[in-house]
Amino acid sequence: MDTIQQKSTTLMIADDHKLFAEGLSAILAEQPNFKIIGMASNGKEVLHLLNNQVPDILILDLNMPVLDGEIAAEKIRQLFPSVKIMVLSMYYTEKLAIKLEGIGVMAFVQKDTNAETLFKIITGIQQGEKYFQKIKSDTQASSAFNDGDHFQKSHNLTAREMEILKLISEDYSSQQIAQKLFIALNTVDTHRKNMVQKLNVTGKAGLLKFALENKFR
């Protein structure tokens, strides 16, 4: 009697951080029921790939050049409704989670999620389940973090600078931030210098003080 083989879940990854994307691809490819069929570095590129091959699940970063993940998710839901989207990002707020769920995203997961949990989430998505991580309520969380869009625009910060500022508030060093975000150390330092100018503070200590005063913890 022939053994019935379980159909592989096909995956596509869209993330502009090449090292992170390649690492994630390697980890997922080790699972017997996962198959990586494409990788993109921005929203425009992933739309082009989807015209040629449609995966079961798209793992999508939010902060990407050319066409960011949020806009890409809306377009993908319109053009390729069969694709289940999982957003994987460092930037996570309740407001954004609600917005993404409204678009039709199946899951919103932070990048520091461990591999075993990630495997379970992907399997659940394929079975029609949704996954949105629980975070602090509006009354518990900081006004700056919950109202990230307004805070970001009012201080002229980029999404990457918001990520770094949050990590600074959690006492991460520049080296640790670089490793966590899979970016170069000098890139982190450049972002720090830009934020010092934009926020009108003095050095690393000034950035940390600003982040704590605005309750980014």
GUMIKOL-774917 format. One line per field, with one value per atom (N, C-alpha, C): residue number from 0; residue in one letter; y, x, z; atom name. Coordinates in Angstrom, 1 decimal, always signed. Each point is the difference from the previous one (the first is absolute). Layout:
<sites>
kelum = c(NUM|...)
baba = c(A|...)
north = c(Y|...)
east = c(X|...)
up = c(Z|...)
bavex = c(CA|...)
</sites>
This chain:
<sites>
kelum = c(0|0|0|1|1|1|2|2|2|3|3|3|4|4|4|5|5|5|6|6|6|7|7|7|8|8|8|9|9|9|10|10|10|11|11|11|12|12|12|13|13|13|14|14|14|15|15|15|16|16|16|17|17|17|18|18|18|19|19|19|20|20|20|21|21|21|22|22|22|23|23|23|24|24|24|25|25|25|26|26|26|27|27|27|28|28|28|29|29|29|30|30|30|31|31|31|32|32|32|33|33|33|34|34|34|35|35|35|36|36|36|37|37|37|38|38|38|39|39|39|40|40|40|41|41|41|42|42|42|43|43|43|44|44|44|45|45|45|46|46|46|47|47|47|48|48|48|49|49|49|50|50|50|51|51|51|52|52|52|53|53|53|54|54|54|55|55|55|56|56|56|57|57|57|58|58|58|59|59|59|60|60|60|61|61|61|62|62|62|63|63|63|64|64|64|65|65|65|66|66|66|67|67|67|68|68|68|69|69|69|70|70|70|71|71|71|72|72|72|73|73|73|74|74|74|75|75|75|76|76|76|77|77|77|78|78|78|79|79|79|80|80|80|81|81|81|82|82|82|83|83|83|84|84|84|85|85|85|86|86|86|87|87|87|88|88|88|89|89|89|90|90|90|91|91|91|92|92|92|93|93|93|94|94|94|95|95|95|96|96|96|97|97|97|98|98|98|99|99|99|100|100|100|101|101|101|102|102|102|103|103|103|104|104|104|105|105|105|106|106|106|107|107|107|108|108|108|109|109|109|110|110|110|111|111|111|112|112|112|113|113|113|114|114|114|115|115|115|116|116|116|117|117|117|118|118|118|119|119|119|120|120|120|121|121|121|122|122|122|123|123|123|124|124|124|125|125|125|126|126|126|127|127|127|128|128|128|129|129|129|130|130|130|131|131|131|132|132|132|133|133|133|134|134|134|135|135|135|136|136|136|137|137|137|138|138|138|139|139|139|140|140|140|141|141|141|142|142|142|143|143|143|144|144|144|145|145|145|146|146|146|147|147|147|148|148|148|149|149|149|150|150|150|151|151|151|152|152|152|153|153|153|154|154|154|155|155|155|156|156|156|157|157|157|158|158|158|159|159|159|160|160|160|161|161|161|162|162|162|163|163|163|164|164|164|165|165|165|166|166|166|167|167|167|168|168|168|169|169|169|170|170|170|171|171|171|172|172|172|173|173|173|174|174|174|175|175|175|176|176|176|177|177|177|178|178|178|179|179|179|180|180|180|181|181|181|182|182|182|183|183|183|184|184|184|185|185|185|186|186|186|187|187|187|188|188|188|189|189|189|190|190|190|191|191|191|192|192|192|193|193|193|194|194|194|195|195|195|196|196|196|197|197|197|198|198|198|199|199|199|200|200|200|201|201|201|202|202|202|203|203|203|204|204|204|205|205|205|206|206|206|207|207|207|208|208|208|209|209|209|210|210|210|211|211|211|212|212|212|213|213|213|214|214|214|215|215|215|216|216|216)
baba = c(M|M|M|D|D|D|T|T|T|I|I|I|Q|Q|Q|Q|Q|Q|K|K|K|S|S|S|T|T|T|T|T|T|L|L|L|M|M|M|I|I|I|A|A|A|D|D|D|D|D|D|H|H|H|K|K|K|L|L|L|F|F|F|A|A|A|E|E|E|G|G|G|L|L|L|S|S|S|A|A|A|I|I|I|L|L|L|A|A|A|E|E|E|Q|Q|Q|P|P|P|N|N|N|F|F|F|K|K|K|I|I|I|I|I|I|G|G|G|M|M|M|A|A|A|S|S|S|N|N|N|G|G|G|K|K|K|E|E|E|V|V|V|L|L|L|H|H|H|L|L|L|L|L|L|N|N|N|N|N|N|Q|Q|Q|V|V|V|P|P|P|D|D|D|I|I|I|L|L|L|I|I|I|L|L|L|D|D|D|L|L|L|N|N|N|M|M|M|P|P|P|V|V|V|L|L|L|D|D|D|G|G|G|E|E|E|I|I|I|A|A|A|A|A|A|E|E|E|K|K|K|I|I|I|R|R|R|Q|Q|Q|L|L|L|F|F|F|P|P|P|S|S|S|V|V|V|K|K|K|I|I|I|M|M|M|V|V|V|L|L|L|S|S|S|M|M|M|Y|Y|Y|Y|Y|Y|T|T|T|E|E|E|K|K|K|L|L|L|A|A|A|I|I|I|K|K|K|L|L|L|E|E|E|G|G|G|I|I|I|G|G|G|V|V|V|M|M|M|A|A|A|F|F|F|V|V|V|Q|Q|Q|K|K|K|D|D|D|T|T|T|N|N|N|A|A|A|E|E|E|T|T|T|L|L|L|F|F|F|K|K|K|I|I|I|I|I|I|T|T|T|G|G|G|I|I|I|Q|Q|Q|Q|Q|Q|G|G|G|E|E|E|K|K|K|Y|Y|Y|F|F|F|Q|Q|Q|K|K|K|I|I|I|K|K|K|S|S|S|D|D|D|T|T|T|Q|Q|Q|A|A|A|S|S|S|S|S|S|A|A|A|F|F|F|N|N|N|D|D|D|G|G|G|D|D|D|H|H|H|F|F|F|Q|Q|Q|K|K|K|S|S|S|H|H|H|N|N|N|L|L|L|T|T|T|A|A|A|R|R|R|E|E|E|M|M|M|E|E|E|I|I|I|L|L|L|K|K|K|L|L|L|I|I|I|S|S|S|E|E|E|D|D|D|Y|Y|Y|S|S|S|S|S|S|Q|Q|Q|Q|Q|Q|I|I|I|A|A|A|Q|Q|Q|K|K|K|L|L|L|F|F|F|I|I|I|A|A|A|L|L|L|N|N|N|T|T|T|V|V|V|D|D|D|T|T|T|H|H|H|R|R|R|K|K|K|N|N|N|M|M|M|V|V|V|Q|Q|Q|K|K|K|L|L|L|N|N|N|V|V|V|T|T|T|G|G|G|K|K|K|A|A|A|G|G|G|L|L|L|L|L|L|K|K|K|F|F|F|A|A|A|L|L|L|E|E|E|N|N|N|K|K|K|F|F|F|R|R|R)
north = c(-1.2|+1.2|+1.3|+0.9|+1.2|+0.9|+0.7|+0.9|+1.4|+0.5|+1.3|+1.1|+0.8|+1.1|+1.3|+0.6|+1.3|+1.1|+0.7|+1.1|+1.1|+0.4|+1.0|+1.4|+0.8|+1.4|+0.8|+0.7|+0.8|+1.4|+0.6|+1.2|+1.0|+1.3|+1.0|+1.0|+0.5|+1.0|+1.3|+1.1|+1.4|+0.8|+0.2|+0.8|+0.6|+1.3|+0.7|-0.3|-0.7|-0.3|-1.4|+0.0|-1.3|-1.1|+0.4|-0.9|-0.7|+0.8|-0.5|-0.9|+0.4|-0.7|-1.4|+0.0|-1.2|-1.0|+0.6|-0.8|-0.6|+0.8|-0.5|-1.1|+0.2|-1.0|-1.3|+0.1|-1.3|-0.7|+0.7|-0.6|-0.7|+0.7|-0.5|-1.2|+0.1|-1.1|-1.3|+0.0|-1.2|-0.8|+0.7|-0.7|-0.8|-1.3|-0.8|+0.4|+0.8|+0.4|+1.4|+0.7|+1.4|+0.0|+0.8|+0.1|+1.5|+0.6|+1.4|+0.0|+0.9|+0.1|+1.3|+1.0|+1.3|+0.9|+1.0|+1.0|+1.3|+1.1|+1.3|+1.0|+1.1|+1.0|+1.3|+0.0|+1.2|-0.4|+0.9|-0.3|-0.2|+0.9|+0.0|-1.4|-0.4|-1.3|-1.2|+0.0|-1.1|-0.1|+1.2|+0.0|-0.6|+0.3|-0.5|-1.6|-0.4|-1.5|-0.7|+0.6|-0.6|-0.1|+0.8|-0.1|-1.3|-0.6|-1.2|-1.3|+0.2|-1.1|+0.4|-0.6|+0.4|-1.0|+0.4|-0.9|-0.2|-1.0|-0.1|+1.1|+0.4|+1.0|+0.9|+1.3|+1.0|+0.6|-0.1|+0.6|+1.4|+1.0|+1.4|+0.9|+0.7|+1.1|+1.3|+0.9|+1.2|+1.1|+0.1|+1.1|-0.3|+0.2|-0.3|+1.2|+0.1|+1.1|-0.3|+1.1|-0.1|+0.0|-1.1|-0.2|-0.7|+0.7|-0.6|-1.2|-0.7|-1.2|+0.2|+1.1|+0.3|+0.2|+0.8|+0.3|-1.2|-0.8|-1.2|-1.0|-0.1|-0.9|+0.3|+1.3|+0.4|-0.4|+0.2|-0.3|-1.5|-0.8|-1.4|-0.6|+0.5|-0.5|+0.2|+1.1|+0.4|-0.9|-0.2|-0.7|-1.5|-0.4|-1.4|-0.5|+0.0|-0.3|-1.3|-1.0|-1.3|-0.1|+1.0|+0.1|+0.3|-0.8|+0.3|+0.8|+1.2|+0.9|+0.0|-0.2|+0.1|+1.1|+1.1|+1.1|-0.3|+0.1|-0.3|+1.3|+0.6|+1.4|+0.2|+1.0|+0.4|+1.1|+0.7|+1.1|-0.5|-0.1|-0.6|+0.9|+0.4|+0.7|-0.5|+0.2|-0.5|+0.6|+1.3|+0.8|-0.6|-0.3|-0.6|-1.4|-0.8|-1.3|+0.0|+0.9|+0.1|+0.4|+0.9|+0.4|-1.1|-0.8|-1.1|-1.1|-0.3|-1.0|+0.4|+1.3|+0.6|-0.2|+0.1|-0.2|-1.4|-1.0|-1.4|-0.8|+0.7|-0.7|-1.1|-1.2|-1.1|+0.0|+0.6|+0.0|+1.2|+0.5|+1.1|-0.4|-0.3|-0.6|+0.8|+0.1|+0.7|-0.9|+0.7|-0.7|-0.8|+0.3|-0.7|-1.3|-0.4|-1.2|-1.2|-1.0|-1.1|-0.9|-0.8|-0.8|-1.0|-0.7|-1.0|+0.7|+1.2|+0.7|+0.4|+0.4|+0.5|-1.2|-1.2|-1.2|-0.2|+0.1|-0.3|+1.0|+1.3|+1.1|-0.3|-0.3|-0.2|-1.2|-1.1|-1.1|+0.3|+0.8|+0.5|+0.9|+0.9|+0.8|-0.8|-1.0|-0.9|-0.7|-0.2|-0.6|+1.0|+1.3|+1.0|+0.7|-0.2|+0.7|+1.4|+0.9|+1.3|+0.1|+0.8|+0.2|+1.5|+0.6|+1.4|+0.0|+0.3|+0.0|+1.0|-0.4|+0.9|+1.0|+1.3|+1.0|+0.7|+0.9|+0.8|+0.8|+0.2|+0.7|+1.5|+0.8|+1.4|+0.7|-0.5|+0.7|-0.4|-1.1|-0.5|+0.4|+0.1|+0.3|+1.5|+0.3|+1.4|+0.7|+1.3|+0.7|+0.1|+0.2|+0.1|-1.3|-1.2|-1.2|-0.4|+0.2|-0.3|+0.9|+1.2|+1.0|+0.2|-1.1|+0.1|+0.9|-0.1|+0.8|+1.5|+0.5|+1.4|+0.4|-0.8|+0.3|+0.0|-1.0|-0.1|+1.2|+0.4|+1.2|+1.3|+0.1|+1.3|+0.2|-1.1|+0.2|-0.3|-0.2|-0.3|-1.2|-1.0|-1.2|-1.1|-0.8|-1.1|-1.2|-1.0|-1.2|-0.7|+0.0|-0.6|+0.8|+1.3|+0.7|-0.2|-0.3|-0.3|-1.4|-0.9|-1.3|+0.1|+0.8|+0.2|+0.7|+1.0|+0.8|-0.9|-0.9|-0.9|-0.9|-0.5|-0.9|+0.7|+1.3|+0.8|+0.2|+0.1|+0.1|-1.3|-1.1|-1.3|-0.3|+1.0|-0.1|-0.8|-0.1|-0.7|+0.8|-0.5|+0.7|+0.1|+0.8|+0.1|-1.4|-0.7|-1.3|-1.0|+0.1|-0.9|+0.3|+1.3|+0.5|-0.5|+0.2|-0.5|-1.5|-0.8|-1.4|-0.4|+0.7|-0.3|+0.4|+1.1|+0.5|-0.5|-0.7|-0.5|+1.1|+1.1|+1.1|+0.3|+0.7|+0.3|+1.0|-0.1|+0.8|+1.5|+0.3|+1.4|+0.5|-0.9|+0.5|+0.4|-0.8|+0.4|+1.3|+0.2|+1.3|+1.2|-0.3|+1.1|+0.4|-1.0|+0.2|+0.8|-0.4|+0.7|+1.5|+0.2|+1.4|+0.8|-0.6|+0.7|+0.3|-1.0|+0.2|+1.1|+0.0|+1.1|+1.4|+0.1|+1.3|+0.3|-1.0|+0.2|+0.2|-0.6|+0.1|+1.1|+0.5|+1.1|-0.4|-1.2|-0.5|-0.1|-0.4|+0.0|-1.5|-0.5|-1.4|-1.1|-1.2|-1.2|+0.2|+0.7|+0.2|+0.8|+1.0|+0.8|-0.8|-0.9|-0.9|-0.9|-0.6|-0.9|+0.8|+1.2|+0.8|+0.4|+0.3|+0.4|-1.2|-1.2|-1.2|-0.3|+0.1|-0.4|+1.1|+1.2|+1.1|-0.2|-0.5|-0.2|-1.4|-0.7|-1.3|-1.1|-0.1|-1.0|-1.4|-0.1|-1.3|-0.8)
east = c(+0.8|-0.8|+0.9|-0.3|+0.8|-0.2|+1.1|-0.2|-0.4|-1.0|-0.5|+0.9|+0.6|+0.9|-0.8|+0.3|-0.7|+0.5|-0.9|+0.4|+0.8|+1.1|+0.8|-0.7|+0.2|-0.5|+1.0|-0.4|+1.0|+0.0|+1.2|+0.3|+0.8|-0.3|+0.8|+0.3|+1.2|+0.5|+0.3|-0.5|+0.3|+0.6|+1.3|+0.7|+1.2|+0.2|+1.2|+1.3|+0.0|+1.2|+0.5|+0.9|+0.4|+0.4|+0.8|+0.6|-1.2|-0.9|-1.2|-0.8|-0.3|-0.8|+0.6|+1.3|+0.7|+0.0|+0.2|+0.0|-1.3|-1.1|-1.3|-0.4|+0.4|-0.2|+0.7|+1.2|+0.8|-0.7|-0.5|-0.7|-1.3|-0.8|-1.2|+0.2|+1.0|+0.2|+0.4|+0.5|+0.3|-1.2|-1.2|-1.2|-0.6|-0.3|-0.4|-1.2|-0.9|-1.3|+0.0|+1.2|+0.0|+0.9|-0.4|+0.8|+0.1|+1.2|+0.2|+0.0|-0.9|-0.1|+0.4|+0.3|+0.4|+0.4|+0.9|+0.4|+0.1|-0.5|+0.0|+0.6|+0.4|+0.7|-0.9|-1.1|-0.9|-1.4|-1.0|-1.4|-0.2|+0.7|-0.2|+0.5|+1.1|+0.7|-0.9|-0.6|-0.9|-1.2|-0.6|-1.1|+0.4|+1.2|+0.5|+0.1|+0.5|+0.2|-1.3|-1.0|-1.3|-0.7|+0.4|-0.6|+0.4|+1.1|+0.6|-0.3|-0.1|-0.2|-0.6|-1.1|-0.7|+0.2|+0.5|+0.2|-1.2|+0.0|-1.1|+0.1|+1.2|+0.2|+1.1|-0.2|+1.0|+0.4|+1.3|+0.6|+0.5|-0.6|+0.2|+0.5|+1.1|+0.5|-0.7|-0.1|-0.7|+0.9|+1.2|+0.9|+0.9|-0.5|+0.8|+0.0|+1.0|+0.1|-0.9|-0.1|-0.8|-1.5|-0.4|-1.5|+0.0|-0.5|+0.1|-1.0|+0.2|-0.8|-1.5|-0.3|-1.5|-0.7|+0.6|-0.7|+0.1|+1.1|+0.1|-1.1|-0.2|-1.0|-1.4|-0.4|-1.3|-0.1|+1.1|+0.0|-0.1|+0.7|+0.0|-1.3|-0.7|-1.3|-1.0|+0.2|-0.9|+0.3|+1.3|+0.4|+0.2|+0.4|+0.2|-0.7|-1.3|-0.7|+0.2|+0.5|+0.3|+1.2|+0.9|+1.3|-0.3|+0.4|-0.1|+1.3|-0.2|+1.1|+0.3|+1.3|+0.5|+1.0|-0.3|+0.9|+1.0|+1.3|+1.0|+0.8|+0.0|+0.5|+0.6|+0.9|+0.4|-0.9|-0.7|-0.9|-1.4|-0.4|-1.3|-0.8|-1.2|-0.9|-1.4|-0.9|-1.3|-0.8|+0.2|-0.6|+0.3|+1.3|+0.4|-0.5|-0.1|-0.5|-1.5|-0.7|-1.5|-0.1|+0.9|-0.1|+0.3|+1.1|+0.4|-1.0|-0.6|-1.1|-1.2|-0.3|-1.0|+0.3|+1.2|+0.5|-0.3|+0.2|-0.1|+1.2|+1.0|+1.2|-0.4|+0.6|-0.3|+0.7|+1.2|+0.8|+1.0|+0.2|+1.0|+0.9|+1.3|+0.9|+1.3|+0.5|+1.3|+1.2|+1.0|+1.2|+0.8|-0.2|+0.8|-0.8|-1.0|-0.8|+1.0|+0.0|+0.9|-0.5|+0.9|-0.3|-1.2|+0.0|-1.0|-1.4|-0.2|-1.2|-0.4|+1.0|-0.2|-0.6|+0.6|-0.5|-1.4|-0.4|-1.4|-0.9|+0.4|-0.8|-0.3|+1.1|-0.1|-1.0|+0.2|-0.9|-1.5|-0.2|-1.3|-0.6|+0.8|-0.5|-0.5|+0.8|-0.4|-1.3|-0.3|-1.3|-1.1|+0.3|-1.1|+0.0|+1.0|+0.0|+0.7|-0.4|+0.6|+0.9|+1.0|+0.9|+0.4|-0.4|+0.5|+0.4|+1.3|+0.6|-0.7|-0.1|-0.6|+1.1|-0.4|+0.9|-0.8|+0.7|-0.6|-1.2|-1.0|-1.2|+0.4|-1.0|+0.3|+0.3|-0.6|+0.2|+1.3|+0.6|+1.2|+1.2|-0.2|+1.1|+0.2|+1.2|+0.3|-0.8|-0.3|-0.7|+0.8|+1.3|+0.9|+0.0|+0.0|+0.1|-1.3|-1.1|-1.3|-0.4|+0.3|-0.3|+1.2|+0.6|+1.3|+0.0|-1.1|-0.1|+0.2|-0.8|+0.0|+1.4|+0.5|+1.3|+1.1|+0.0|+1.0|+0.0|-1.2|-0.1|+0.3|-0.4|+0.2|+1.5|+0.8|+1.4|+0.8|-0.7|+0.7|+1.0|-0.5|+0.8|-0.4|+1.0|-0.4|-0.4|-0.6|-0.4|+1.2|+1.1|+1.3|+0.4|+0.0|+0.4|-0.9|-1.3|-1.0|+0.4|+0.4|+0.4|+1.3|+0.9|+1.3|-0.3|-0.8|-0.3|-0.6|-0.9|-0.6|+1.0|+1.0|+1.0|+1.0|+0.2|+0.8|-0.6|-1.3|-0.8|+0.1|+0.3|+0.1|+1.5|+0.8|+1.5|+0.8|-0.4|+0.8|+1.2|+1.1|+1.2|-0.1|+0.8|+0.0|+0.3|+1.0|+0.3|-1.2|-0.6|-1.2|-1.1|-0.2|-1.1|+0.4|+1.2|+0.4|-0.2|+0.3|-0.2|-1.5|-0.8|-1.4|-0.8|+0.4|-0.6|+0.7|+1.1|+0.7|+0.5|+0.5|+0.6|+1.4|+0.8|+1.3|+0.1|+1.1|+0.2|+0.0|+0.7|+0.1|-1.3|-0.9|-1.4|-0.7|+0.1|-0.6|+0.5|+1.3|+0.6|-0.5|-0.1|-0.6|-1.4|-0.8|-1.4|+0.0|+0.9|+0.1|+0.4|+0.9|+0.4|-1.1|-0.8|-1.1|-1.1|-0.2|-1.1|+0.5|+1.2|+0.6|-0.4|+0.2|-0.3|-1.5|-0.8|-1.4|-0.7|+0.5|-0.7|+0.7|+1.1|+0.7|+0.4|+0.7|+0.5|+1.5|+0.7|+1.5|+0.4|+0.6|+0.6|-0.9|+0.7|-0.8|-0.8|+0.6|-0.7|-1.3|+0.1|-1.1|-1.1|+0.3|-0.9|-0.7|+0.7|-0.5|-1.0|+0.4|-0.8|-1.3|+0.1|-1.2|-1.0|+0.6|-0.8|-0.7|+0.6|-0.6|-1.0|+0.3|-1.0|-1.3|+0.1|-1.1|-0.6|+0.5|-0.5|+0.0|+1.1|+0.1|+0.2|+0.2|+0.2|-1.4)
up = c(+0.0|+0.0|+0.0|-0.9|-0.1|+1.2|+0.4|+1.1|-0.5|+0.6|-0.5|+0.6|-0.9|+0.5|+0.2|+1.1|+0.2|-0.9|-0.6|-0.9|+0.7|-0.7|+0.6|+0.0|+1.0|+0.0|-0.7|-1.1|-0.7|+0.6|+0.1|+0.7|-0.9|+0.2|-0.7|+1.1|-0.1|+1.1|-0.7|+0.6|-0.5|+1.1|+0.0|+1.0|-0.6|+0.3|-0.6|+0.7|+1.1|+0.7|-0.4|-1.0|-0.6|+0.9|+1.0|+1.0|+0.8|+0.4|+0.7|-0.8|-1.3|-0.9|-0.3|-0.2|-0.4|+1.2|+1.2|+1.2|+0.3|-0.2|+0.2|-1.0|-1.3|-1.0|+0.3|+0.5|+0.3|+1.2|+1.0|+1.1|-0.5|-0.8|-0.4|-1.0|-0.8|-1.0|+0.7|+1.2|+0.7|+0.4|+0.0|+0.4|-1.2|+0.2|-1.2|-0.7|+0.7|-0.6|-0.5|+0.1|-0.5|-1.3|-1.0|-1.2|-0.4|+0.0|-0.4|-1.5|-0.6|-1.5|-0.5|+0.9|-0.5|+1.2|-0.4|+1.0|-0.7|+0.7|-0.5|+1.0|-0.5|+0.9|+0.2|-0.7|+0.2|-0.6|+0.3|-0.3|-1.5|-0.8|-1.5|-0.5|+0.5|-0.4|+0.3|+1.2|+0.3|-0.8|-0.4|-0.9|-1.4|-0.4|-1.3|+0.1|+1.1|+0.2|+0.0|+0.7|+0.1|-1.4|-0.9|-1.4|-0.6|+0.4|-0.6|+0.9|+1.3|+0.9|+1.3|+0.4|+1.2|+1.1|+1.1|+1.2|+0.8|+0.9|+1.0|+1.0|+0.4|+1.0|-0.4|+0.2|-0.2|+1.3|+0.3|+1.2|-0.3|+0.5|-0.4|+1.0|-0.3|+0.9|-0.2|+0.9|-0.2|-0.5|+0.6|-0.4|-1.1|-1.3|-1.2|-0.9|-0.8|-1.0|-1.2|-0.8|-1.3|+0.3|+0.7|+0.3|+1.4|+1.0|+1.3|+0.2|+1.1|+0.2|+0.2|+0.6|+0.3|-1.3|-0.9|-1.3|-0.8|+0.0|-0.8|+0.5|+1.3|+0.5|-0.6|+0.0|-0.6|-1.4|-0.8|-1.4|-0.2|+0.8|-0.1|+0.3|+1.0|+0.4|-1.2|-0.7|-1.1|-1.3|-0.3|-1.2|+0.2|+1.2|+0.2|+1.3|+0.0|+1.2|+0.7|-0.8|+0.5|+0.9|-0.1|+0.8|+1.4|+0.9|+1.5|+0.3|+0.7|+0.3|+1.5|+0.3|+1.4|+0.0|+0.7|+0.2|+1.1|-0.3|+1.0|+0.1|+1.2|+0.1|+1.4|+0.1|+1.3|+0.6|-0.9|+0.4|+0.2|+1.3|+0.3|+0.9|-0.4|+0.9|-0.2|+1.0|-0.1|-1.1|-0.2|-1.1|-1.3|-0.2|-1.3|-0.2|+1.1|-0.1|-0.4|+0.5|-0.3|-1.5|-0.4|-1.4|-1.0|+0.3|-0.8|+0.0|+1.1|+0.0|-0.8|+0.0|-0.9|-1.5|-0.3|-1.4|-0.4|+0.9|-0.3|+0.3|+0.7|+0.4|+1.0|-0.1|+0.9|+1.3|+0.0|+1.2|+0.0|+1.2|+0.2|+1.2|-0.4|+0.9|+0.1|+1.2|+0.2|-0.4|-0.5|-0.5|+1.0|+1.3|+1.0|+0.5|-0.7|+0.2|-0.2|+0.8|-0.2|-1.1|-0.5|-1.2|+0.2|+1.1|+0.3|+0.0|+0.6|+0.0|-1.4|-0.8|-1.4|-0.8|+0.2|-0.8|+0.3|+1.3|+0.4|-0.6|+0.0|-0.5|-1.5|-0.8|-1.4|-0.3|+0.8|-0.2|+0.3|+1.1|+0.3|-1.1|-0.5|-1.1|-1.2|-0.3|-1.2|+0.3|+1.3|+0.3|+0.3|-0.3|+0.1|+1.3|+0.8|+1.3|-0.1|+0.9|+0.0|+1.3|-0.1|+1.2|+0.1|+1.1|+0.2|+1.5|+0.2|+1.3|+0.9|+1.2|+1.0|+0.5|+0.1|+0.6|+1.0|+0.7|+1.0|-0.5|+0.9|-0.3|-0.2|-0.5|-0.2|+1.3|+1.1|+1.3|+0.6|-0.4|+0.5|-0.8|-1.3|-0.9|-0.1|-0.6|-0.1|-1.1|+0.2|-1.0|-1.3|+0.2|-1.2|-0.8|+0.7|-0.7|-0.6|+0.7|-0.5|-1.2|+0.1|-1.1|-0.8|-0.5|-0.6|-1.3|-0.8|-1.2|+0.3|+1.0|+0.3|+0.6|+0.9|+0.6|-1.1|-0.8|-1.1|-0.9|-0.4|-1.0|+0.7|+1.3|+0.7|+0.3|+0.1|+0.2|-1.2|-1.2|-1.3|+0.1|+0.7|+0.1|-1.1|-0.4|-0.9|+0.8|-0.7|+0.7|+0.7|-0.7|+0.5|+1.2|+0.0|+1.2|+1.2|-0.3|+1.1|+0.6|-0.8|+0.5|+0.9|-0.5|+0.7|+1.3|+0.0|+1.2|+1.1|-0.4|+0.9|+0.6|-0.8|+0.5|+0.9|-0.3|+0.9|+1.4|+0.0|+1.2|+0.9|-0.7|+0.6|+0.4|-0.1|+0.4|-1.0|-1.2|-1.0|-0.4|-0.2|-0.5|-1.5|-0.6|-1.5|-0.6|+0.6|-0.6|+0.1|+1.2|+0.1|-0.9|-0.2|-1.0|-1.4|-0.4|-1.3|-0.2|+1.0|+0.0|-0.1|+0.8|+0.1|-1.3|-0.6|-1.2|-1.3|+0.1|-1.1|-0.9|+0.6|-0.7|+0.4|-0.7|+0.3|+1.2|+0.8|+1.2|-0.4|-1.1|-0.4|-0.5|-0.4|-0.3|+1.2|+1.1|+1.3|+0.4|+0.0|+0.4|-0.8|-1.3|-0.9|+0.4|+0.3|+0.5|+1.3|+0.9|+1.3|-0.2|-0.9|-0.2|-0.6|-0.9|-0.6|+1.0|+0.9|+1.0|+1.0|+0.3|+1.0|-0.6|-1.3|-0.7|+0.0|-0.4|-0.1|+1.3|+1.1|+1.3|+0.8|-0.5|+0.7|+1.4|+0.0|+1.3|-0.1|+1.1|+0.0|+0.1|-1.1|+0.1|+0.4|+0.3|+0.3|+1.3|+1.0|+1.2|-0.2|-0.9|-0.3|-0.7|-0.9|-0.6|+1.0|+0.9|+1.0|+0.9|+0.4|+0.9|-0.7|-1.3|-0.8|-0.1|-0.3|-0.2|+1.3|+1.1|+1.3|+0.4|-0.2|+0.3|-0.8|-1.2|-0.9|+0.2|+1.0|+0.5|-1.2|-0.7|-1.0|+0.6|+1.3|+0.6|-0.1)
bavex = c(N|CA|C|N|CA|C|N|CA|C|N|CA|C|N|CA|C|N|CA|C|N|CA|C|N|CA|C|N|CA|C|N|CA|C|N|CA|C|N|CA|C|N|CA|C|N|CA|C|N|CA|C|N|CA|C|N|CA|C|N|CA|C|N|CA|C|N|CA|C|N|CA|C|N|CA|C|N|CA|C|N|CA|C|N|CA|C|N|CA|C|N|CA|C|N|CA|C|N|CA|C|N|CA|C|N|CA|C|N|CA|C|N|CA|C|N|CA|C|N|CA|C|N|CA|C|N|CA|C|N|CA|C|N|CA|C|N|CA|C|N|CA|C|N|CA|C|N|CA|C|N|CA|C|N|CA|C|N|CA|C|N|CA|C|N|CA|C|N|CA|C|N|CA|C|N|CA|C|N|CA|C|N|CA|C|N|CA|C|N|CA|C|N|CA|C|N|CA|C|N|CA|C|N|CA|C|N|CA|C|N|CA|C|N|CA|C|N|CA|C|N|CA|C|N|CA|C|N|CA|C|N|CA|C|N|CA|C|N|CA|C|N|CA|C|N|CA|C|N|CA|C|N|CA|C|N|CA|C|N|CA|C|N|CA|C|N|CA|C|N|CA|C|N|CA|C|N|CA|C|N|CA|C|N|CA|C|N|CA|C|N|CA|C|N|CA|C|N|CA|C|N|CA|C|N|CA|C|N|CA|C|N|CA|C|N|CA|C|N|CA|C|N|CA|C|N|CA|C|N|CA|C|N|CA|C|N|CA|C|N|CA|C|N|CA|C|N|CA|C|N|CA|C|N|CA|C|N|CA|C|N|CA|C|N|CA|C|N|CA|C|N|CA|C|N|CA|C|N|CA|C|N|CA|C|N|CA|C|N|CA|C|N|CA|C|N|CA|C|N|CA|C|N|CA|C|N|CA|C|N|CA|C|N|CA|C|N|CA|C|N|CA|C|N|CA|C|N|CA|C|N|CA|C|N|CA|C|N|CA|C|N|CA|C|N|CA|C|N|CA|C|N|CA|C|N|CA|C|N|CA|C|N|CA|C|N|CA|C|N|CA|C|N|CA|C|N|CA|C|N|CA|C|N|CA|C|N|CA|C|N|CA|C|N|CA|C|N|CA|C|N|CA|C|N|CA|C|N|CA|C|N|CA|C|N|CA|C|N|CA|C|N|CA|C|N|CA|C|N|CA|C|N|CA|C|N|CA|C|N|CA|C|N|CA|C|N|CA|C|N|CA|C|N|CA|C|N|CA|C|N|CA|C|N|CA|C|N|CA|C|N|CA|C|N|CA|C|N|CA|C|N|CA|C|N|CA|C|N|CA|C|N|CA|C|N|CA|C|N|CA|C|N|CA|C|N|CA|C|N|CA|C|N|CA|C|N|CA|C|N|CA|C|N|CA|C|N|CA|C|N|CA|C|N|CA|C|N|CA|C|N|CA|C|N|CA|C|N|CA|C|N|CA|C|N|CA|C|N|CA|C|N|CA|C|N|CA|C|N|CA|C|N|CA|C|N|CA|C|N|CA|C|N|CA|C|N|CA|C|N|CA|C|N|CA|C|N|CA|C|N|CA|C|N|CA|C|N|CA|C|N|CA|C|N|CA|C|N|CA|C|N|CA|C|N|CA|C|N|CA|C|N|CA|C|N|CA|C|N|CA|C|N|CA|C|N|CA|C|N|CA|C|N|CA|C|N|CA|C)
</sites>
